[in-house]
Amino acid sequence: MGDPRVLWVTGAGSGMGRAAAVTAAAGRRVVVSGRRREQLDGTARAVEAAGGEALVLPLDVTDTAAIADAHRELASRWGAVSDLVLSAGSNSPHRRWGDQTMEGFERIVATNLMAVAAVIEATLPDLRAARGTAVVISSYSGWSFSPGAGVAYSASKTALGSVCRNLNAQEWESGVRATHLCPGDVNTGFLELRPEVPADEVRRGMLQPEDVGRAVAFVLDSPPHVRIDELVLSPTQQH
């Protein structure tokens, strides 16, 4: 048996990122990153309770220099990254051409798209060496047009499909695999950013973060000859 694989999860402080970190924890070293240290500490405790080792690295994924610094710190502690789960995301209640601003558009694209590319770029030599997997947590609206998701959000999440396809097309010989994971409605704090926040009874019919966590673990645990290009999860009530 070699050293445990090192999994770096962004957006790990809550929601789908936390669920993915905890569900995939057993037998792994899990690096949890996000902007809020207190929430990351909670995720780290849950990872350790689930049988993994945890390292907390606070990070604003829109800061490319901070990504490089975090990667260097990770490497000094645990060595190379084996796998990625990229879950950090952003949206706004202002989702129409008539009420959005370009400042808001750029912020959403920076988080949802540019940050994903930046983390992959920073860790790609590691992923090649480890024959690693990048799970990009996108959205149902990145798979099927969803007018209520917003102009910037839809555009950025749709583009993640191309990021994953290009990574698979160009890096398959090195064993790198990418999955465009597209969940439908998920009951997380992200729902507070909707123009109309769903009621509790509606949330109970949605996917739960743990459902997405199990899907992430399924991808990460798939044998090396299997590549899951795209995976769509929907609650039965998804429209």
C-alpha positions as CSV (number, residue, x, y, z in Angstrom):
1,M,0.0,0.0,0.0
2,G,1.3,3.5,-0.9
3,D,0.6,6.8,0.7
4,P,-3.0,7.9,0.8
5,R,-4.3,9.9,-2.2
6,V,-4.5,13.6,-1.6
7,L,-7.8,15.1,-2.5
8,W,-8.2,18.9,-2.8
9,V,-11.7,20.2,-2.4
10,T,-12.6,23.9,-3.0
11,G,-15.9,25.3,-1.7
12,A,-15.5,22.8,1.1
13,G,-16.9,24.9,3.9
14,S,-20.5,24.0,3.2
15,G,-23.0,22.4,0.9
16,M,-21.9,20.1,-1.9
17,G,-18.2,20.7,-1.3
18,R,-18.4,19.7,2.4
19,A,-20.5,16.7,1.5
20,A,-18.0,15.6,-1.1
21,A,-15.1,16.0,1.2
22,V,-16.7,14.0,4.0
23,T,-18.2,11.2,1.7
24,A,-14.8,10.7,0.0
25,A,-12.8,11.0,3.2
26,A,-12.1,7.4,4.2
27,G,-8.5,6.4,3.4
28,R,-7.7,9.8,1.9
29,R,-5.9,12.9,2.8
30,V,-8.4,15.7,2.2
31,V,-7.4,19.4,1.8
32,V,-10.4,21.6,2.4
33,S,-10.4,25.2,1.0
34,G,-12.8,28.0,1.0
35,R,-13.1,31.6,2.3
36,R,-14.5,30.9,5.9
37,R,-12.0,29.3,8.3
38,E,-14.6,28.4,10.9
39,Q,-16.7,26.5,8.4
40,L,-13.6,24.7,7.0
41,D,-12.7,23.7,10.5
42,G,-16.1,22.0,10.9
43,T,-15.6,20.2,7.6
44,A,-12.1,19.0,8.7
45,R,-13.6,17.6,11.9
46,A,-16.2,15.7,9.8
47,V,-13.6,14.4,7.4
48,E,-11.5,13.0,10.3
49,A,-14.6,11.5,11.9
50,A,-15.3,9.7,8.5
51,G,-11.8,8.1,8.5
52,G,-9.7,10.6,6.6
53,E,-7.0,13.1,7.3
54,A,-7.8,16.8,7.0
55,L,-5.8,19.9,6.1
56,V,-7.5,23.3,6.2
57,L,-6.2,25.8,3.6
58,P,-8.4,29.0,3.5
59,L,-8.5,30.3,0.0
60,D,-10.3,32.8,-2.2
61,V,-10.4,30.9,-5.5
62,T,-10.7,34.1,-7.5
63,D,-7.2,35.1,-6.4
64,T,-4.7,33.3,-8.7
65,A,-1.7,34.1,-6.6
66,A,-3.5,32.7,-3.5
67,I,-4.1,29.5,-5.4
68,A,-0.4,29.2,-6.1
69,D,0.4,29.9,-2.5
70,A,-2.1,27.3,-1.2
71,H,-0.7,24.7,-3.6
72,R,2.8,25.3,-2.4
73,E,1.7,25.0,1.2
74,L,-0.2,21.8,0.4
75,A,2.8,20.4,-1.4
76,S,5.1,21.2,1.6
77,R,2.7,19.4,3.9
78,W,1.5,16.4,1.9
79,G,3.2,16.4,-1.4
80,A,1.4,16.3,-4.8
81,V,-2.3,16.5,-5.3
82,S,-3.9,13.3,-6.6
83,D,-7.5,14.4,-7.3
84,L,-9.7,17.6,-7.3
85,V,-13.2,18.4,-6.4
86,L,-14.0,21.9,-7.6
87,S,-17.2,23.1,-5.8
88,A,-16.8,26.8,-5.2
89,G,-19.6,28.7,-6.9
90,S,-21.4,32.0,-7.0
91,N,-24.6,33.5,-8.3
92,S,-26.8,36.6,-7.7
93,P,-30.5,37.3,-7.3
94,H,-30.0,39.7,-10.3
95,R,-30.2,37.3,-13.1
96,R,-31.7,39.1,-16.1
97,W,-30.1,41.4,-18.7
98,G,-32.4,44.1,-17.2
99,D,-31.1,44.0,-13.7
100,Q,-27.6,42.5,-13.8
101,T,-24.4,44.6,-13.8
102,M,-21.1,43.8,-15.6
103,E,-19.4,43.9,-12.2
104,G,-21.7,41.1,-11.0
105,F,-21.3,39.2,-14.2
106,E,-17.5,39.3,-13.9
107,R,-17.6,38.2,-10.3
108,I,-19.8,35.1,-11.1
109,V,-17.7,34.1,-14.0
110,A,-14.5,34.6,-12.0
111,T,-15.7,32.2,-9.4
112,N,-17.5,29.6,-11.5
113,L,-15.2,29.4,-14.5
114,M,-11.9,31.2,-14.2
115,A,-11.2,29.8,-10.7
116,V,-11.8,26.2,-11.9
117,A,-9.4,26.7,-14.8
118,A,-6.8,28.3,-12.5
119,V,-6.9,25.4,-9.9
120,I,-6.6,22.8,-12.7
121,E,-3.7,24.7,-14.3
122,A,-1.9,24.9,-11.0
123,T,-2.3,21.2,-10.2
124,L,-2.1,19.7,-13.7
125,P,1.5,18.4,-13.3
126,D,0.4,16.7,-10.0
127,L,-2.7,15.2,-11.7
128,R,-0.6,13.8,-14.5
129,A,1.8,12.2,-12.1
130,A,-1.0,10.7,-10.0
131,R,-3.2,9.8,-13.0
132,G,-5.8,11.9,-11.2
133,T,-9.4,12.9,-11.5
134,A,-10.9,16.4,-11.5
135,V,-14.6,16.4,-10.5
136,V,-16.0,19.8,-11.6
137,I,-19.3,20.5,-9.8
138,S,-21.3,22.4,-12.3
139,S,-25.1,22.6,-12.5
140,Y,-28.1,21.3,-14.3
141,S,-28.1,24.6,-16.1
142,G,-24.6,23.7,-17.4
143,W,-26.2,20.7,-19.1
144,S,-29.6,21.9,-20.1
145,F,-30.6,25.6,-20.6
146,S,-32.4,26.9,-17.5
147,P,-33.6,30.4,-18.0
148,G,-34.1,31.1,-14.3
149,A,-30.5,30.4,-13.5
150,G,-29.2,33.7,-14.7
151,V,-27.2,35.0,-17.7
152,A,-23.8,34.9,-16.0
153,Y,-24.4,31.7,-14.1
154,S,-25.7,29.8,-17.1
155,A,-22.9,31.0,-19.3
156,S,-20.2,30.1,-16.8
157,K,-21.6,26.7,-15.9
158,T,-22.1,25.8,-19.6
159,A,-18.5,26.6,-20.3
160,L,-17.3,24.1,-17.6
161,G,-18.5,21.3,-19.9
162,S,-16.0,22.5,-22.5
163,V,-13.3,22.8,-19.8
164,C,-13.8,19.1,-18.9
165,R,-14.1,17.9,-22.5
166,N,-10.8,19.7,-23.5
167,L,-9.0,18.2,-20.4
168,N,-10.2,14.7,-21.3
169,A,-9.3,15.2,-25.0
170,Q,-5.8,16.5,-24.3
171,E,-4.7,14.7,-21.2
172,W,-6.1,11.1,-21.6
173,E,-2.7,9.7,-22.4
174,S,-1.4,10.9,-19.0
175,G,-4.4,9.2,-17.3
176,V,-6.0,12.5,-16.2
177,R,-9.8,12.3,-16.1
178,A,-12.4,15.1,-15.7
179,T,-16.1,14.8,-14.9
180,H,-18.6,17.5,-15.6
181,L,-21.0,16.9,-12.7
182,C,-24.4,18.6,-13.1
183,P,-26.8,18.5,-10.2
184,G,-30.3,19.8,-10.4
185,D,-31.9,21.6,-7.5
186,V,-29.9,21.0,-4.3
187,N,-31.0,22.0,-0.8
188,T,-28.0,24.2,0.2
189,G,-27.5,27.7,1.4
190,F,-27.0,28.7,-2.2
191,L,-30.8,28.8,-2.5
192,E,-30.7,32.0,-0.5
193,L,-29.4,33.7,-3.7
194,R,-32.5,33.0,-5.7
195,P,-34.9,35.9,-6.4
196,E,-37.5,33.9,-4.6
197,V,-36.2,31.6,-1.9
198,P,-37.9,28.2,-1.9
199,A,-40.0,27.2,1.1
200,D,-38.8,24.4,3.4
201,E,-41.4,21.9,2.0
202,V,-40.0,22.5,-1.5
203,R,-36.4,22.1,-0.3
204,R,-37.3,18.7,1.1
205,G,-38.1,17.4,-2.4
206,M,-34.7,18.6,-3.8
207,L,-31.4,16.7,-3.9
208,Q,-29.6,16.9,-0.6
209,P,-25.8,17.7,-0.5
210,E,-25.1,14.1,0.6
211,D,-26.6,12.9,-2.7
212,V,-24.1,14.9,-4.6
213,G,-21.3,13.7,-2.2
214,R,-22.1,10.1,-3.1
215,A,-21.9,10.9,-6.8
216,V,-18.5,12.5,-6.3
217,A,-17.3,9.5,-4.4
218,F,-18.6,7.2,-7.1
219,V,-16.5,9.1,-9.7
220,L,-13.4,9.2,-7.6
221,D,-13.6,5.5,-6.8
222,S,-14.2,4.4,-10.4
223,P,-11.4,2.2,-11.8
224,P,-8.6,3.9,-13.8
225,H,-9.9,2.6,-17.2
226,V,-13.3,4.3,-16.6
227,R,-13.9,7.9,-17.4
228,I,-17.2,9.5,-16.5
229,D,-17.3,12.5,-18.9
230,E,-20.6,14.0,-17.6
231,L,-23.0,13.0,-14.8
232,V,-26.4,14.6,-14.3
233,L,-28.3,14.2,-11.1
234,S,-31.9,15.4,-10.7
235,P,-34.5,15.3,-8.1
236,T,-37.7,13.7,-9.4
237,Q,-39.4,17.1,-9.3
238,Q,-36.8,18.8,-11.5
239,H,-38.4,20.7,-14.4
